[in-house]
Amino acid sequence: MRSALAAAALLTALTLSCAPAFADEAAIHLRDGTARDLTAARCAICHSVDYIQGNAPVLDRAGWQKEIQKMRDRFGAPITDAEAQQILDYLAGSYAGKP
Amino acid sequence: MPSRRDLLLATAGGVLLGGAARRALAADAGSDTDELGTLPGKKPLIRHTWRPPNYETPLADLVPAFTANESFFVRYHLAVIPQIDVDTWRLKVGGSGAQKPLVLTLRDLKHDFKRVTLAAINQCSGNRRGLFTPRVPGVQWGNGAMGNAEWSGVRLRDVLARAGLAANAVEVVFNGADLPLLPATPDFLKSIPLERALDENTLIAFEMNGHALPQWNGAPARLVVPGWTGTYWVKHLTEIRVDTVPFDGFWVRGAYRIPTGAFPGVRFKTQETPETTPITEILVNSLITSHVSGAQVKHGAKAELAGKAWDGGAGIAAVEISTDGRQSWQAAQLGRDLGRFAWREFRYRLDTSKPGALVVAVRARSRDGATQPEKLTVNPGGYHNNIVQTVTLGIV
């Protein structure tokens, strides 16, 4: 697993080199909540966070847990166990069954 | 080759439309966050995700016989999408099952092989996933992750013949120029069985509807596998590999799979397990394009239902309409046959003599006898949603 530091560095690099895409994506607003920024930072390494909004009506807490695990195991998302727990709490609290 | 930075810059998304034009018919499309967005070179499409870009064709743009390039749906798994310079682009053809590996330029493709043009549906495996009950995670596509186009290119089998196909070849693997952002993310490679690769209709296409392939639909060349779902139509082709063992890659072994035996369609036997098997052919289906649920039709006025019907290549034999709760079915009139891999237009004169709700159901039947089912076969990927569609109209 990549370290959180490396992930942060990567995200910074992407933010700089991908400015136009990120500027457009900035129109996407995620609901307030603990770990919102962490969630946005980790998910947005690979994809825009409208993936969260799009799947909100479909996923409950167990569903979000599976998605987070899939992102880590199959797609190599650099998310630690502790971060995964925070992200799950945020998604289950703010985006479970809510578009 | 483009630099990493060029690749990253090329992923820039579209422009947000003023007022975030929400679709009036979000409920019909089954999507909850539908907004229109415009990728460079495209007209406004239903944006499901910014990055990687996933954009759906609005219903109105599915009315013409051929879906315009500028309104054709866009589907990517990976966010690094290069803008390829056609002069430096090369297509490598090799692998353990190719005795004479070769490297082709676009000019080679166009000049050294016979040009072939055919009409075919390109339909995402997950088209209508957003209409599943119970719902399934993934891009919540409505009806528009599909389109019909005329594809021009060369036969894959002609290219493979020149690469000296070995007798023990089993699958052909395709890689495109799109890349994941993280090295740990599986690159998008797909394989098809050798027999499908050698089918005369499987093309390396460089034109779509008479124009060079649009960037978002796979420029400068993509695979076209008529009758098979869009996942196999690898975009931005860079490498074709003939393999003598079944391909062991995530996007075939771990994704785009359906429960074994749950659906009709040709089997991809070298990739099948007792539990799951790759999705292959498009199932018989239809779409009403003239009306959506809730539309009002004037009492006593002439009104015609219209839409499209298609399947995985047998061709459409009939489209039937029911307006009495599916107790009786009447034949719709079929339009011009554009080829067995294309869709077929249908028309049906509605009876508007009685005011009130008119529930219209449509089902297509293919020439191999397959018809649309009444009930959804639930599957984890949300694939193959081809159940009979109904719309409820108001005769007022």
Interface residues (C-beta under 8 A of the other chain):
Chain A: R2 L10 L14 S17 C18 P20 A21 D24 E25 A27 I28 I45 C46 H47 S48 D50 Y51 Q53 G54 N55 A56 P57 V58 L59 G63 E67 R74 F75 G76 A77 P78 P99
Chain B: R5 L8 L9 T11 A12 G13 G14 V15 L16 S31 D32 T33 R47 H48 T49 W50 R51 P52 A79 R135 V136 P137 G138 V139 Q140 P180 L181 L182 P183 A184 T185 P186 F250 G254
